[in-house]
Amino acid sequence: MVECYWTVAGHDSAWQKISPDGCPEIIFHLGDPYRIRHADGTEEDQPFAIAAGQLDRCIYVQPTGESDVLGIKLKPNGMWKLTGYSMNSLYNQVVDLNHVWRASGEELLSSLRTVGETSARLEVIEDLLCRALPFPQQDTLLDIIIREVRKNSGQLSIAELAEKLGCTGRQIERLFRDQVGVSAKSFCRVVRFNTVFKLLQQESITRAEASYIAGYFDQAHFNKEFRQFTGENPKAYFKNDHRFSNFFLTR
């Protein structure tokens, strides 16, 4: 259910870009809160515990003081498994965790504030997750589909996949809307976009080669997708320092 844990600590005031990576998140601000800039240009301080749904465009966040952040990056349908919340309602949304997972979220935030070491915090989180979910978990149809999409780097026909798994395209779309928060096609696009960044970790591969391997056979199409997800064209993006965003895109 958990993709990875991550932490940020220190003092910084720079705005950081967050690009879509196909995973929802639960984030705890145990230091000063962050500020978020919405697509319409408005800004507001984030709650100390937040739930972030699937994105199809970038967002910007800014530390307001001393950062002490612990993030739980969940598998694409992990938030739904944990909370039962309709993920379509969290599409391009970052909300107070209490709206999604009230009792357990408050318990977790309160417990995390009593410990300082990262290892101790992870023990607190894993203890609550084990109590919240049955273990071991059985793979669902959607788990299998997500694994297939990732294995094929998003270059997958949903119709062919439905036939292979003995279900319908409509069934797959319903599962993605409810449990992931985006359409199957949109999820495949994000996975393919992320594949470019993973490939670029190999120094011998150029951006043009990475985009071709990821299935972008037309440069104009690649540029359009890149701008959709990052707000910039590839040349401008790689010229700038987007370490925070790149950390998740290349993991």
C-alpha positions in Angstrom: 0.0 0.0 0.0 2.9 2.4 0.8 5.2 3.4 -2.1 7.8 5.1 0.1 8.3 7.5 3.0 10.1 10.8 2.6 11.2 13.6 4.9 12.3 17.2 4.5 14.0 19.2 7.3 15.7 22.6 7.4 15.0 26.2 6.6 14.2 27.4 3.1 11.7 29.9 1.6 11.9 29.0 -2.1 8.8 28.0 -3.9 9.0 24.3 -5.0 7.2 22.8 -8.0 5.4 19.4 -7.5 4.7 17.5 -10.8 2.3 14.6 -11.2 3.8 11.2 -10.4 0.7 9.0 -10.2 0.6 8.5 -6.4 -1.6 10.1 -3.7 0.1 11.2 -0.5 -0.5 11.9 3.2 1.8 14.6 4.5 2.5 15.8 8.1 4.0 19.2 8.8 5.5 18.7 12.2 7.4 22.0 12.0 6.0 25.2 10.4 3.3 24.7 7.7 3.8 25.1 4.0 2.1 27.5 1.7 0.4 26.3 -1.4 -0.3 28.3 -4.6 -3.4 27.1 -6.5 -3.9 27.1 -10.2 -5.9 30.3 -10.0 -3.0 32.1 -8.4 -4.4 32.2 -4.9 -2.3 31.2 -1.9 -3.0 29.7 1.5 -1.2 28.0 4.4 -1.6 24.2 4.3 -3.1 22.3 7.3 -0.6 20.4 9.5 -1.9 17.1 8.1 -3.0 16.9 4.5 -4.2 14.4 1.9 -3.1 15.0 -1.7 -5.0 13.3 -4.5 -3.9 12.6 -8.1 -2.6 15.5 -10.1 -2.6 16.1 -13.9 -0.8 19.5 -13.5 1.9 20.9 -11.3 1.4 22.8 -8.1 3.7 25.0 -6.0 4.5 24.9 -2.3 6.6 27.1 -0.1 8.0 26.6 3.4 7.0 29.3 5.8 9.7 28.7 8.3 11.5 25.6 9.8 10.5 22.5 7.8 10.0 19.2 9.5 7.9 17.2 7.1 7.1 13.5 6.9 5.3 12.2 3.8 3.7 8.9 3.1 3.6 8.3 -0.7 0.9 5.7 -1.3 0.4 3.3 -4.2 -2.0 4.7 -6.8 -5.0 3.1 -5.0 -3.5 3.2 -1.5 -5.5 6.1 -0.2 -8.8 4.4 -1.2 -7.7 1.2 0.5 -6.8 3.1 3.7 -9.7 5.5 3.9 -12.5 4.3 1.5 -12.7 7.9 0.3 -13.9 8.4 -3.3 -10.6 9.4 -4.9 -12.4 11.2 -7.8 -13.3 13.8 -5.2 -9.5 14.4 -4.5 -8.6 14.9 -8.2 -6.2 17.9 -8.3 -6.9 18.6 -4.7 -4.8 19.0 -1.5 -7.1 19.0 1.5 -7.1 18.7 5.3 -6.5 15.0 6.2 -9.5 15.3 8.6 -11.8 15.5 5.6 -10.6 12.1 4.4 -9.4 10.1 7.4 -10.6 11.9 10.5 -10.1 9.7 13.5 -7.0 7.9 12.4 -5.4 11.0 10.9 -5.8 12.9 14.2 -4.4 10.0 16.2 -1.4 9.7 13.9 -0.6 13.5 13.9 -0.8 13.5 17.7 1.4 10.5 18.1 4.0 11.8 15.6 4.4 15.0 17.6 5.6 13.0 20.6 8.6 11.5 18.9 11.5 13.1 17.1 13.5 10.4 15.4 12.5 9.4 11.9 12.8 5.7 12.8 10.4 6.1 15.7 8.0 8.1 13.6 7.9 5.3 11.0 7.2 2.8 13.7 4.2 4.9 14.8 2.9 5.1 11.2 3.4 1.4 10.4 1.7 0.4 13.7 -1.4 2.4 12.8 -1.4 1.2 9.2 -1.2 -2.4 10.3 -4.2 -1.9 12.6 -6.2 -0.1 9.9 -5.8 -2.7 7.2 -5.9 -6.5 7.1 -2.6 -8.2 6.5 -1.6 -9.9 4.3 -3.7 -8.1 1.7 -5.0 -10.0 -1.4 -4.3 -8.4 -4.8 -7.4 -6.9 -6.3 -8.2 -6.6 -10.0 -7.1 -3.0 -9.9 -3.8 -3.9 -8.2 -3.1 -6.3 -11.1 -4.0 -3.6 -13.7 -1.8 -1.0 -12.1 1.1 -3.4 -12.0 0.6 -4.1 -15.7 0.4 -0.4 -16.6 3.7 0.2 -14.8 5.4 -2.8 -16.2 4.6 -1.5 -19.7 5.6 2.1 -18.8 2.1 3.3 -19.6 2.2 2.1 -23.2 -0.8 -0.1 -22.8 -4.2 -0.5 -24.5 -6.9 -0.6 -21.9 -9.1 -2.6 -24.3 -6.4 -5.2 -24.8 -5.8 -5.3 -21.0 -9.5 -5.8 -20.3 -9.6 -8.7 -22.7 -6.5 -10.3 -21.2 -8.0 -10.0 -17.6 -11.5 -11.0 -18.5 -13.2 -7.7 -17.6 -14.5 -4.7 -19.5 -13.0 -1.3 -20.3 -16.0 0.3 -18.5 -15.2 -1.8 -15.4 -11.6 -0.7 -15.5 -12.5 3.0 -15.9 -14.9 2.8 -12.9 -12.2 1.3 -10.7 -9.7 4.0 -11.7 -12.2 6.8 -11.1 -13.3 5.6 -7.7 -10.0 4.2 -6.3 -7.3 6.1 -8.1 -9.0 9.4 -8.9 -8.3 9.7 -12.7 -9.2 7.8 -15.8 -7.2 4.8 -16.8 -6.0 6.7 -19.9 -4.8 9.7 -17.7 -3.0 7.4 -15.4 -1.2 5.7 -18.3 -0.1 9.2 -19.5 1.4 10.1 -16.1 3.2 6.7 -15.9 4.7 7.3 -19.4 5.7 10.8 -18.5 7.5 9.5 -15.3 9.3 6.9 -17.4 11.2 9.7 -19.2 12.7 10.9 -15.9 13.6 7.4 -14.8 15.4 6.8 -18.1 17.3 10.0 -17.8 19.0 8.7 -14.7 21.1 6.7 -17.2 23.8 9.2 -18.3 24.1 7.5 -21.7 20.5 8.3 -22.6 19.5 11.7 -24.1 16.2 13.4 -23.6 15.2 12.6 -27.2 16.1 9.0 -26.7 14.2 8.8 -23.4 11.1 10.3 -24.9 11.2 7.8 -27.8 11.7 4.8 -25.6 8.8 6.0 -23.4 6.5 6.0 -26.4 6.6 9.6 -27.6 7.1 9.1 -31.3 6.2 12.7 -32.1 8.3 15.6 -30.5 5.3 17.9 -30.6 3.3 15.4 -28.6 6.0 15.0 -26.0 6.3 18.8 -25.6 2.6 19.1 -25.2 2.5 16.4 -22.5 5.5 17.8 -20.8 4.0 21.3 -20.6 0.7 19.8 -19.3 2.4 18.1 -16.4 5.1 20.6 -15.5 3.9 24.0 -16.8 7.1 24.4 -18.9 8.6 23.1 -22.1 11.4 20.5 -21.7 14.2 23.0 -22.4 13.1 25.5 -19.8 12.3 22.7 -17.2 15.8 21.1 -17.4 17.5 24.5 -17.4 15.9 25.3 -14.0 16.5 23.7 -10.6 13.6 21.4 -9.8 15.2 19.0 -7.4 12.1 18.7 -5.2 10.0 17.7 -8.1 12.6 15.5 -9.7 13.2 13.6 -6.5 9.7 12.0 -6.8 9.7 11.7 -10.6 13.0 9.6 -10.6 12.4 7.5 -7.5 
